[in-house]
């Protein structure tokens, strides 16, 4: 499997000991896994093998490098007006985030209190359980690593905990920041803000990320459907019968629309290009008007007389 002649010779002569100084990426750099597994209909194109971000086996088998555990990610929803979706720009988001307790500076210990190394985990903050079993290929060793239950993963035992954070070392704090909403942002789109998630509970661990989920704010004028906008337009009976012109709102002002004669309730009129910008800059959606004919619930004396005359004209035998 080794394409490099020098590495191949070392492997043939000494086995794995001959290539022990090489990394996984160096050993398999020239191996075409897509060719090896082509008969299995398996697509390696989206795995990013050999493209950085860890060794090939780290990415393929999901193995993680050792080190402090990262903090948890935070998700928060941001209600964005349609006008901001159309123009793009900055919006402020507020959210609750865990941060280091100011009283104890994140130690979880009361001032003046001594801390001792946890004897259960020997200060590592982790407990490792190992089991062995015989397989046909030899002995299999399974290691299960968990947080130490005695010290909670800190590696230290505190004599007296901080009264402000109850020994956790963290407090909830309201924070705010500004995010840039892209033009035509789709409903449900997530914006990632690195390093603004929860802090790591492991010493030296990196904080998690903040994910801002964009939601279209309700608008009394329109309903959003992707880049298209829908509006319910109520017209009178004379307008439906005779047709008319009407001015309706749009995102960039107003627009005049012609209602055709004999318009039925439920008729949809399309105003091309009057919707939201398509995300990515590929034109605009449309504005759709769904007509609803309003039947008057109360009539004046004059209106009733006119409707009676109209009904008489529509009786069979009349011209």
N, C-alpha and C positions, 0 to 999 in steps of 0.2 A: 504493500500500500504506500510505501515511501518512494516519492518520485525523485528525490535528490540522491544521486549516486553515493555520496559520502555517508549520508544518514542511513541509506539502505545497507551499505557495507557494514556499518557499525551495528546495525540491528541484526544482520545475518550472523555476525561473529559473536556478539555478546548478548543478544536478545534485548529486552527492555532496558537492561543496565547500560547498554551502549548508547541509548538515546535519552538517558535520564536527565541530561542537561538542557534539553530542548523543550520549549513550551509547546502547548497543543497547537497553537496557530502556526508555529514553525514546522511542526511535523506534518500538518495536513493542509499547508498553504496551497499546494498545487493539486489537491485532490478535487475532482469535479463530482460532488455528491449528486448533483442532478443527473449526471450520466450514469452513475452507479445504480441509482434507484429509479431510473426512467421506466423500467418495466412494472413498477408498482403504482404508476399514475400519481406520484407524489410530487407536489410543486414546492421547490425550495426557493422560489423567486422572492417570496415575501418575508423570508426569515432573516434577510440581511446578513448571511453568513460571510465572514471575512470582511465586514464593513466597519469594524471598530466597535467599541462598547463592550469589550470583554472577549474571552476566548470563544472558539467555535462551539465547544461543548457547554460553555456557560449559556450561550444563546439557544442552542438546539435542545438541550435537556433541562433548561431552566435552573441550572445550578447558580447560586449566588456566591459572590466573594465574601470572605469573612470581614467583620467590622461591626461597629455599632449600628444598631437598628435605626432606620429613619423614623421620623415622626409621622403621624397619621395625616392623610390628606383631608382637606375640608372642602365641602361643596356648599355653595350658597347661590340662591336664585336672585337675579336682578331683573326688575321690570323695566323694560325699555320702551319709551313712546315710539309710535310709528314715524314721527318726524325725525327722531334720532336714527332709526333704522335707515331712513331714506338718505340722510345726510352723512351719517357716520360721525364719530367724535367721542369726546370724553364723557363718562358717566361715573358718578361716585357710588361705591358699594360699601355697605357697612355690614360687619359680621362679628361674631363672638369667637375668640381664639384663646386657647390656653397659653399662658406665658409663665415665666419663672416668677415665683413669689418674691416680692420685693423685701418682705420682712426677713426671710431666711436666705435670700439670694439663690433660691432653687435647691438648697441642700436638704430641706425638709426637717432640719434640726433647729431647736431653740438656741438662741445665742448663748454661748458659754457651755453648751452641752457637748460632751465627748462622743466621738464616733469610733466604732471598732470594726475591724474587718470581720465579715461574716464567716464563721467557722464551717457553715454548712456547704458553701460553695467556694471557700478559700478566696473570697474577694472577687471572683469572676462574674458574679451575678447570674450564672447559668449552672444548670445541673445536666449532666450527661449520663444517659442510661445506655448501656451497651449489651447487646445480646448476640449470641453466636449460634449458627446452625450449619449442619453439614449439607452440602449440595453435591451434585455429581461432579461439578467442576472443581470442588474444593470447599474450604470453610468460608462461610459468608458472615461478615461482621456488620451489624446494624447499629448505628448510633442515633439516639434521639435526644436532641438538645432542647431544654425548656428553661424558662425563667426560674430562678431560685424562689421558692415559695416563702422562705424565711425572711429574706431581705427585699423581696419584690424586684429583684434584678439590679439593685443598687450596688451590691457587693459589700455593703456596710450596714451595721446595726446602730441605730440611734438610741441613746439613753432617754432623751425627752424630745418629743416632736414639737414642731412649730405650731403654735396655737392658731395662726392665721390660715394656714393651708392644711392643717391637720396632718402634717408630715408628708404630704404628697409632693411638695416642692413647686406646685403649680397653682395658678389662679386663673379664673375666667376674666377676660378683659375685652371690652368693645373696641374694635379698631375700624378704620376706614381707609380706603385707598381709591385711586382713580384708575379706571381701565379704559382702553380705547375700543369702542364698538365699531367694527368694520362696516362699511357701506353694504346694505342689503343683508345684514346679519340674519341668519335663519333662526327660526324659533327652536329653542333647545340647544343651540350652539354653545360649546363650552370654551371659555378662555382660561388658559393655564397661567397662573402667576407663581413662578418657582420660589420656594423658600418662605411662603407666607401661610403655610399650614401649621399644624400643631408641632410643638417642639418635640425632640426625641426624648424618650424616657431613659435612654442609655447615655452615659457620659461620653461626650465627643460625637454623638450622633447628629446627623443633619436634620433640619426640620422638614416636614412634608410640604406639599404644594397646595395652593388654593385654586379651586376650579370654580369659575363664575359661570353659571348656567343662565343664558339669556332667554328671557320670556317676553313676548310682545305684550305691552300694556293694553288693557281694554280701551277701545276708542268708540265713543257714541256714534261716530259717523260711519265707521267701516268695520267689517270683519275680515281678518286676514286669512288667506289660503295660499301659503307659499309666498310668491312674489305678487300674486293677484289680490285685489281688494274687491269686496262685495258690499253693496249698499242696497237697502230696501227703500224704494221710492214710491210714495203713495200719491195717486192722481185721482182727480174727480171723474164722475161719469161723463160730463161734457168733454173733458180732455181725452178720455179714452175713446170716445166716439169720433170726435172731430180732429183729434191730434192737437199738439201744441208744442211750444218751446219752453224749456225750463232750465234754470241755472242750478247746478248741483256742486257741492264742494269736492275738491280734490286735494291731494297732498301739497300741491304747489299753488293753491288758490281756488278759483272756481272755473267751471267749464260749462258751456251751453250745450244742451242736448236736445235733439228733436224727437218728440214722441209721435210715432206714426198714427194715422187714423185707424180706427177699429182695433186699438191695442187691447189685448186680452189680459186679464189678471194672471200673473206668472210669467209674462213675457220678459225676456232678459235682453238688455241692450249692452253692447260691448264698446267700451272706450279704449281703443288700443294705446298701449304705452303709458297709461295713466296710473299704473300700479307702482309697486316698490321696485327699486333696482334689483336686478338679479345679483346674487352674491358672486363675486369674481369679475364684475364689470361687463356682463354680457347682456346689455339692453335692460328693458323694464318689463314688468308684468302688466296686466290690464286691469281696468276698473270695470266691474260689472254692476249694472243696475237691474234689480228685479222689481218689476212694476206690480203694484197692488192697487186695484180699483176700489176706491172708498165709496160705499153705498151710504147715503145720508140716513141717519136714524130719525131725524125730525125734519119736517118740511113746513115751510111757510105756506100761507094760503095761496099765494101766487105760484109757488113752485108746484104745489099739488095740482093746481089747474093746468099748468103746462104739462106735467106728467100724464094727466088724464087725457089731454088732447093727443099726446104722443101715443098713448095706448090705443086710443080710438083709431089713429092712423094705421096702426099695425094689425088691426083686426082683419080677418080673412075677407076678401071681396073689396077691400079699400085699395085705392091706388094713390 
